[in-house]
Amino acid sequence: MANKRKRTPKEAPNDNLPSQKRSKKETPVPNGSTTKTKASKVQEKPAPFTEHPTVEDRKRELALYTQLGSEDQNERIEAASIIIAGLLEGDGVEEPTLFRHLAGRLFRGLASGRNASRLGFSLVLTEILGQLFGEKYLAGSKYTGLTFDKVLGILVEKTDAGGSGNGQEERDHYFGQLFGIECFVRAGILFTDKSRWEAVLNLVLKLSQKKSWLKSQCGWIIVQAISQTDVELAEETLQRLTDEGVAKTPEGVGIWIAALDRFPDMKVPKQPWRSPLEAGSLTSLPAVLKDSGRDTSNDQAGNKKQKQGNWTAQLHFVWNLILAHFLKLGEKDKSDAAEQFKQFWKRVVDEGFFSKTSSDSQKFSGFMIFQRMLEGAAGQTFIVESVFSQNLMTCLMNQAAKEDRYLHRAAIKALKGIEATVERDPSLLPTILRQLLSHSGVYNFDQRTNTKTVDKILQHATPETIKKVLKTLQLKDFSKSGLDETKYYQSLSSYLFRLSSVPSDEESTSSVSVPGSAIEVLTELAYSNQSVPASIKEALRTKTTSAFAKLVKRPEDFGHLCGAILSIKTDLDPEDEIGGAVLEAYEKLKDLLDPAKDTKDTKAPRQALALLYAVAILQFYNEDPDVMNLLEELEECYDKLAGDEDIQGGEGIAEFLVEILLAMVARPSSLMRQVSQQVFEAFTNLMSPEAIKLLTDPLVAEESAKGQQALFSTEDEDMANAEGSDDEHDHEEDGSDEELDSDVEIVNLEEAGSDDEPSDNDSDDENDDDDEEEPESENQEALDALDTALAEALGSHRLDQDADAPDTSDESDMSDSEMMEVDAKLAEIFKHRAKAANTNKKKEKKDAKETVINFKHRVLDLLAIFIKKEAAVANPLAFEVLLPLLELIRTTTTKPLANKACEMINNFSKSLKKAKSNFGDINEEQVDELVVTFQEVHLEAPKDGSHAFAKAASTASLAIASVLVAREKTDEVFELYADSQLKWFKGEVKIQPAFFSDWLNWCQSHASASAAAATTIQE
């Protein structure tokens, strides 16, 4: 006995056991304190329990059994190992000692509801029962007095509820007996002797009759036992259950399925069924399973009629067995399994749990069954296809649609289960999508349920599934969607828009792309598909433009946008001026996308120019009137980029690009903003001083109507200069005011100034047209109202209303008092008219100011990109943005603009610190220019006394100083700071003290670094 290996107790099969290797353990003692013991030493040589324990022994026992009931799994396992070793290791304790622990501690402890006592005590009991009646059979050799019947009797005795306890104590005792029976089953000792199983089965059946809420637990114990028995005993068990009336219960169905899955050819009772899942049993099975989700905790025992209970969130174990049965069947014959499951689901679940006569509790259980089937489908599409049945989908959509529906939360949870299933297994997306949008679902599922279920699952489309997904979304006949044509295309465009927003999988080796495939279909619908009504195409084009805006944000999806533009079927006349220009743009776009012509230096600029060409072609199809000007400017950029071997010397290309980009950012379009930023980022290294000046000039424009005119009337002035005639020039200027309104209207103030994500309605041409028509309609309404008011006051009418006017020939002249009354009315009318005109002027001024401010925001976005890239490589040109930024901070009346400019100067300083190794690349001429810029910054610093401006000026000054000092211009730097400080000291200028304290801190930092470097050299 002593040479046999010690067995380590294990938790229930579902528990994940951690390593038992622990250095120290705090063992609780009765007074609530803890004593540290070395668990490893105790396990090596645990002290055996004695028949007559001392006080210290009893304290030790109490501490161990207290730890055995701990909620911490590791502590339970450790205590169980010590107790088992103390009782059975070596020669083991004497029989009275073991009996005392079984009766007085372990079986009795099962009835305790303290913490996790039942789990810990079950752990020890399972191990002890296994050694007593299992392979070692200690009950036959050493503990002969502890027979199986006697030990089972101890369990019954110690867990007998009696009749004196309250409800909670009664529940504790019943659960204790349940756990004790399960210990016998898990110990694997019941089937070496047939009488043992008969005794336990009798006890289980007796216990199941005590309370109806114990039936499912008792049924699960029998299911576990069936997995250990032989076929003969399994047959006898099923016969006994039939005699007891258990067969036609949810527990009986589960037991039958478990037995038949283990022994397919076993003999089963003729009644009530051969197999509960065969076709012949599906008539009576729904009635048996419909109440499997009922909370019967308040039902009465015995054969009394049971009342309707509340539903419970715990799903009956029979559904797990049903799912496992069909999954196993599907591995053998998928078509047969699919047909059987379809029939089962339709007749049992769909017609049983979701019929019109089903109760709310049954529908609630049905939703849980639905979720369980989806979770456990394990890639078996035949299960997923069948569970979206007609009645279930109707109930699901109705309950999810409104929050006041009784099962709304259950329906929402079911929808989240659908989302989780697709996220876990994206290959199921086409199958689930097909069920939601067709078959038993509806095409506009999200609108019907007021959720974003379809929207969310589309995010999990993959290159492998996108083809099937698009096939499901595109219907050959829109009437099959159950929607009118307009709503069908609205839903379809929304789905395609979501797919086009799915990020590309960079690790995928597939040539197919989810966003690329989606955007091509969306573009085809909006521009090429002749079957789409013209009235709908405008909305589709708006959605397409918004999709392009999202694509442009992701550089990896650049090619998809260009590919979608190229996929538009063209029917243009090459002889026509515009048609020929667009066809030529197509050819140049294809040329720019040719990877064979890319070099290290030209790849990014060529892609950026290709993006501009794609946008220009898109503008042509969107009927933009300025598209020809854009194409001409792009042609010049293309020629310069293609004609110069060294693109760094491409004279004039930067200026052309900046002009184009400024025109784009002025538009109320998220696509234009995103494209302009992407293109500008690719060309930052090609910027020239003239191009930077074009970018920074708008920053100093007045934030008023005058500033608006200065920014947006350039085109008119250029046209006037081109005429070459003073008279014509004057004529153009006279007409510029008329055209100014049109230029102003194209700027959507809210969108141009917003830094938020682009909305689906960005660059909506219809909205632009409506905006242009609004002032005219408003003016006409105001004039009509004035005419009406004057007619009422004077008793007259307009000349064009003679036919409708009453005859006033007999009316006498007005008296003086009547004349005075008319004068008062007229004064009041014109007073209101003047007030309304004044209000309109204020609105126009406000709109003009917002237009200028929003345009400056867009310009700052471009400059921020330039600073981020070029300051990090110490490009001397980057320093030219500092003065305009300081001037903007000083002159603007808008705090967000000033804050943005301050942040950009701070970012400039941070980026410059990364470029110290590049300071040596700045030539002498550029260093001299930096000295001039440095001086101008010091001249700018006294012009504003605010702390924010002083901080920005100091940061800009120190950034330039760091370069000049590195290029041996230290004397010039110190002289200028000294000169500025002297002027400040004499009161000649007003500068914040922080300007000089920052300089002193900077000097201190450099001095410390120099001293440390000198020390290192000496050492």
URMO-V321959 format. One record per helix or strand. SS is the DSSP state (~ for helix, > for strand). FROM is the first residue (numbers start at 0). TO is the last residue. Records with the same first field share a line. If there is no record, write none. Layout:
SS=FROM-TO, FROM-TO
This chain:
>=24-27, 33-36, 293-294, 309-310
~=38-43, 54-67, 72-87, 94-108, 116-132, 137-140, 147-157, 166-185, 193-207, 211-225, 230-242, 249-261, 278-288, 317-331, 333-352, 359-374, 380-386, 389-400, 407-423, 425-436, 444-448, 452-459, 465-472, 477-480, 484-499, 513-527, 533-552, 554-565, 576-591, 594-596, 602-620, 626-642, 646-648, 652-664, 669-685, 688-699, 704-711, 713-722, 725-744, 748-751, 764-793, 798-800, 815-872, 875-890, 894-912, 915-920, 923-940, 946-965, 969-985, 993-1017
